[in-house]
Amino acid sequence: VPGEPNISYICSRYYRAPELIFGVTEYTTAIDMWSIGCVMAELLLGHPLFPGESGVDQLVEIIKILGTPTREEIKCMNPNYTEFKFPQIKAHPWHKLFHKQLPPEAVDLVSRLLQYSPKLRCTALEALAHPFFDDLRVPDLSLPNGRPLPSLFNFTAQELAGASTELRQRLVPEHART
């Protein structure tokens, strides 16, 4: 709820969004999208992406992959830390982090979820509309055992309330629109 402070010590460390490490107490579901990015990266890699042993070490692990946050990114995470000095580290290219045989769409989705700025991260609907999930939008797709998939596109009006027409069209395939 905007204006009501929350606790910043939330979420398992390996999946904790950087703004939480910075101690922000007003946050959005963007912290959950960061966690989803961490879990997805871990599934693709076979090990945690950011295995920090403390809050500070966690931030170091994030910086080793994403590079040093810019002043603007720090401001987005917690405006109280804009004068904090970090060592200048270049971002590690995502394509070098993951196995070459992984679909580029998987790597792209992870990169969109793991953004320093909470406002730049994919929302849940944007993530679901990402090309990584396009195979699920194929008409008459079935499970490996031949059974049909459960209904995947029966979103409520409330769930789609903030989605643009373009996002809705990417999210829900034509064959599933009513």
TISEKOL-927342 format. One record per residue (C-alpha): residue number from 1; x, y, z. Coordinates in steps of 0.001 Angstrom, whole numbers, m for minus. Layout:
! residues N
R num      c1      c2      c3
R NUM       X       Y       Z
...
! end
This chain:
! residues 178
R num      c1      c2      c3
R   1       0       0       0
R   2    1602    3302   m1059
R   3    2597    5463    1873
R   4    2591    2601    4357
R   5    6081    1334    5206
R   6    6872   m2358    5005
R   7    9788   m4297    6388
R   8   12896   m4452    4214
R   9   14131   m7756    5655
R  10   11885   m9998    3616
R  11   12581  m12870    1234
R  12   15384  m15438    1208
R  13   18734  m13714     678
R  14   19627  m15272   m2686
R  15   16357  m13980   m4157
R  16   16209  m10608   m2401
R  17   15797   m7591   m4673
R  18   18579   m5001   m4397
R  19   16206   m2299   m3147
R  20   15487   m4518    m134
R  21   19212   m4864     525
R  22   19355   m1062     439
R  23   16710   m1033    3174
R  24   13799     476    1261
R  25   10490      96    3107
R  26    8131    1190     328
R  27    8222   m1362   m2459
R  28    5997   m2995   m5033
R  29    5519   m6411   m6575
R  30    8696   m5632   m8545
R  31   10548   m7318   m5652
R  32    8690  m10520   m6527
R  33    9632  m10179  m10187
R  34   13306   m9907   m9151
R  35   12883  m13118   m7141
R  36   11299  m14847  m10145
R  37   14304  m13799  m12236
R  38   16651  m15281   m9625
R  39   14712  m18561   m9506
R  40   14565  m18789  m13302
R  41   18320  m18124  m13559
R  42   18969  m20794  m10932
R  43   16872  m23319  m12867
R  44   18790  m22515  m16061
R  45   22230  m22566  m14403
R  46   21731  m25359  m11886
R  47   22947  m23155   m9020
R  48   22016  m19802   m7442
R  49   22970  m16753   m9494
R  50   23649  m14515   m6474
R  51   24885  m16736   m3593
R  52   25671  m14003   m1065
R  53   26576  m14936    2503
R  54   25347  m11646    4011
R  55   23407   m8590    2874
R  56   26587   m6789    1804
R  57   27988   m9902     122
R  58   24647  m10350   m1649
R  59   24976   m6870   m3127
R  60   28550   m7669   m4216
R  61   27310  m10823   m5993
R  62   24648   m8788   m7811
R  63   27177   m6110   m8831
R  64   29547   m8810  m10165
R  65   26830   m9788  m12671
R  66   24880   m6566  m13339
R  67   27804   m4201  m12950
R  68   27929   m1138  m10732
R  69   24535     539  m10477
R  70   24344    4058  m11866
R  71   23444    6979   m9632
R  72   19924    6921  m11153
R  73   19544    3185  m10501
R  74   20619    3671   m6896
R  75   18110    6513   m6572
R  76   15364    4180   m7869
R  77   16311    1552   m5292
R  78   16664    3917   m2321
R  79   17121    7695   m2638
R  80   18974    7785     704
R  81   22008    6024    m823
R  82   22771    8291   m3801
R  83   26119    9413   m2357
R  84   27314    5863   m1657
R  85   30460    4959   m3617
R  86   30717    1557   m5256
R  87   33701      56   m7054
R  88   33282     460  m10818
R  89   32582   m2978  m12247
R  90   31345   m3667  m15784
R  91   28252   m5786  m16302
R  92   28880   m9428  m17158
R  93   27255  m10192  m20542
R  94   24210  m12410  m20028
R  95   25015  m14602  m23026
R  96   28381  m15505  m21451
R  97   26755  m16451  m18165
R  98   24367  m19052  m19547
R  99   24962  m22175  m21646
R 100   25026  m21425  m25377
R 101   22330  m24020  m26051
R 102   19747  m22192  m23941
R 103   17045  m20429  m25911
R 104   17942  m16738  m26253
R 105   14373  m15953  m25152
R 106   15102  m17516  m21749
R 107   18209  m15378  m21270
R 108   16343  m12279  m22450
R 109   13513  m12849  m19962
R 110   15975  m13269  m17087
R 111   17714  m10042  m18122
R 112   14381   m8180  m18124
R 113   13487   m9479  m14675
R 114   16872   m8686  m13123
R 115   17015   m4928  m13584
R 116   18306   m2668  m10804
R 117   15452    m222  m11297
R 118   12175   m1735  m10054
R 119   10309     353  m12639
R 120   12272   m1228  m15509
R 121   11580   m4841  m14505
R 122    8919   m6808  m16332
R 123    5559   m6914  m14639
R 124    3961  m10325  m14176
R 125    1771   m9885  m17272
R 126    4699   m8608  m19344
R 127    6722  m11653  m18305
R 128    3870  m13998  m19255
R 129    3566  m12263  m22643
R 130    7314  m12651  m23282
R 131    8338  m14743  m26336
R 132    9877  m17323  m23956
R 133    6312  m18538  m23336
R 134    5163  m18437  m26983
R 135    5092  m22243  m27255
R 136    2245  m22221  m24714
R 137     180  m20065  m27082
R 138     186  m22627  m29922
R 139   m3364  m23847  m30707
R 140   m4138  m27430  m29685
R 141    m930  m27769  m27673
R 142   m1014  m30861  m25479
R 143     994  m32270  m22613
R 144    3636  m34951  m23321
R 145    1106  m37613  m22249
R 146   m1340  m36346  m24904
R 147   m3766  m34745  m22480
R 148   m4813  m31160  m23163
R 149   m3242  m28288  m21279
R 150   m5361  m26708  m18578
R 151   m6862  m23356  m19486
R 152   m3991  m20858  m19372
R 153   m5575  m17700  m20697
R 154   m8721  m17218  m18642
R 155   m7612  m13986  m16963
R 156  m10163  m11952  m15050
R 157  m10991   m8387  m16020
R 158   m9272   m7285  m12811
R 159   m6069   m9146  m13722
R 160   m5988   m7477  m17137
R 161   m7142   m4048  m15913
R 162   m3789   m2280  m16312
R 163   m2719   m4081  m19480
R 164   m2552   m2228  m22781
R 165   m4366   m3612  m25816
R 166   m1000   m4579  m27307
R 167      m5   m6478  m24151
R 168   m3358   m8302  m24055
R 169   m2928   m9350  m27687
R 170     581  m10694  m27020
R 171    m554  m12407  m23823
R 172   m3730  m14128  m25006
R 173   m3489  m15933  m28361
R 174   m6242  m15337  m30892
R 175   m7616  m18877  m30523
R 176   m8192  m18284  m26781
R 177   m9878  m14873  m27018
R 178  m13600  m14701  m26348
! end
